[in-house]
């Protein structure tokens, strides 16, 4: 997913895209929204609940990526590339 519109569409909330875009909210910004923020956007309780759950999912994905873990929680395979040798001139 590359845009806030794609994410909202995936959640079945594509009609909210203009509200988010008008306020400059991208995917990174969406991760920081709380219920008060969502209420301020004029969302219904059902929409806020759906988005709150999706935001938790985004946060979990971000934490997983930050830790370098696969979606199943396993660490990435060991990196076996040799370090680049420095050329002497």
C-alpha positions as a Markdown table, in Angstrom:
| # | Residue | x | y | z |
|---|---|---|---|---|
| 1 | Unk | 0.0 | 0.0 | 0.0 |
| 2 | Unk | 1.5 | 3.3 | -1.0 |
| 3 | Unk | -1.0 | 6.0 | -0.2 |
| 4 | Unk | -3.6 | 7.0 | 2.3 |
| 5 | Unk | -6.2 | 6.5 | -0.3 |
| 6 | Unk | -5.1 | 3.0 | -1.1 |
| 7 | Unk | -5.1 | 2.1 | 2.6 |
| 8 | Unk | -8.6 | 3.6 | 3.2 |
| 9 | Unk | -9.9 | 1.9 | 0.1 |
| 10 | Unk | -8.5 | -1.4 | 1.4 |
| 11 | Unk | -10.4 | -0.8 | 4.6 |
| 12 | Unk | -13.6 | -0.1 | 2.7 |
| 13 | Unk | -13.4 | 3.6 | 3.7 |
| 14 | Unk | -12.3 | 5.1 | 0.4 |
| 15 | Unk | -14.9 | 7.8 | 0.7 |
| 16 | Unk | -12.8 | 9.3 | 3.6 |
| 17 | Unk | -9.8 | 9.9 | 1.4 |
| 18 | Unk | -10.6 | 13.5 | 0.6 |
| 19 | Unk | -10.9 | 14.3 | 4.3 |
| 20 | Unk | -7.5 | 12.8 | 5.0 |
| 21 | Unk | -5.8 | 14.3 | 2.0 |
| 22 | Unk | -7.3 | 17.8 | 2.6 |
| 23 | Unk | -5.6 | 17.8 | 6.0 |
| 24 | Unk | -2.3 | 16.4 | 4.7 |
| 25 | Unk | -2.6 | 13.1 | 6.5 |
| 26 | Unk | -0.5 | 10.4 | 4.9 |
| 27 | Unk | 0.1 | 6.8 | 6.0 |
| 28 | Unk | 2.8 | 7.9 | 8.5 |
| 29 | Unk | 0.5 | 10.5 | 9.9 |
| 30 | Unk | -2.4 | 8.1 | 10.1 |
| 31 | Unk | -0.3 | 5.9 | 12.5 |
| 32 | Unk | -0.3 | 8.8 | 15.0 |
| 33 | Unk | -4.1 | 9.5 | 15.0 |
| 34 | Unk | -6.1 | 8.8 | 18.1 |
| 35 | Unk | -9.8 | 8.7 | 18.7 |
| 36 | Unk | -10.0 | 12.4 | 19.3 |
| 37 | Unk | -8.3 | 13.1 | 16.0 |
| 38 | Unk | -10.6 | 10.7 | 14.2 |
| 39 | Unk | -13.6 | 12.3 | 15.9 |
| 40 | Unk | -12.3 | 15.7 | 14.7 |
| 41 | Unk | -12.3 | 14.4 | 11.2 |
| 42 | Unk | -16.1 | 13.9 | 11.5 |
| 43 | Unk | -16.0 | 10.1 | 11.5 |
| 44 | Unk | -18.7 | 8.0 | 12.9 |
| 45 | Unk | -18.1 | 5.7 | 15.8 |
| 46 | Unk | -18.0 | 2.7 | 13.5 |
| 47 | Unk | -15.5 | 4.3 | 11.2 |
| 48 | Unk | -13.3 | 5.4 | 14.2 |
| 49 | Unk | -13.3 | 1.8 | 15.5 |
| 50 | Unk | -12.4 | 0.3 | 12.2 |
| 51 | Unk | -9.6 | 2.9 | 11.7 |
| 52 | Unk | -8.4 | 2.4 | 15.3 |
| 53 | Unk | -8.0 | -1.3 | 14.7 |
| 54 | Unk | -6.3 | -0.7 | 11.3 |
| 55 | Unk | -3.9 | 1.9 | 13.0 |
| 56 | Unk | -2.9 | -0.8 | 15.5 |
| 57 | Unk | -2.2 | -3.1 | 12.6 |
| 58 | Unk | 0.0 | -0.4 | 10.9 |
| 59 | Unk | 1.9 | 0.1 | 14.2 |
| 60 | Unk | 2.5 | -3.6 | 14.6 |
| 61 | Unk | 3.8 | -3.8 | 11.0 |
| 62 | Unk | 6.1 | -0.8 | 11.6 |
| 63 | Unk | 7.4 | -2.3 | 14.8 |
| 64 | Unk | 8.0 | -5.6 | 13.0 |
| 65 | Unk | 9.9 | -3.8 | 10.2 |
| 66 | Unk | 11.9 | -1.8 | 12.7 |
| 67 | Unk | 13.0 | -4.9 | 14.5 |
| 68 | Unk | 13.8 | -6.7 | 11.3 |
| 69 | Unk | 11.3 | -9.5 | 11.9 |
| 70 | Unk | 9.3 | -11.3 | 9.3 |
| 71 | Unk | 5.5 | -11.3 | 9.6 |
| 72 | Unk | 5.7 | -14.6 | 11.5 |
| 73 | Unk | 8.1 | -13.1 | 14.1 |
| 74 | Unk | 11.2 | -14.9 | 12.8 |
| 75 | Unk | 14.4 | -12.9 | 12.4 |
| 76 | Unk | 15.6 | -12.3 | 8.8 |
| 77 | Unk | 18.1 | -14.8 | 7.4 |
| 78 | Unk | 21.7 | -14.1 | 8.2 |
| 79 | Unk | 23.4 | -11.7 | 5.7 |
| 80 | Unk | 26.2 | -13.6 | 4.0 |
| 81 | Unk | 27.5 | -11.0 | 1.6 |
| 82 | Unk | 31.2 | -10.3 | 1.8 |
| 83 | Unk | 32.2 | -6.8 | 2.7 |
| 84 | Unk | 33.4 | -4.7 | -0.2 |
| 85 | Unk | 37.2 | -4.5 | -0.4 |
| 86 | Unk | 38.7 | -1.1 | -0.6 |
| 87 | Unk | 40.8 | -0.3 | -3.7 |
| 88 | Unk | 44.2 | 1.3 | -3.0 |
| 89 | Unk | 45.3 | 3.9 | -5.4 |
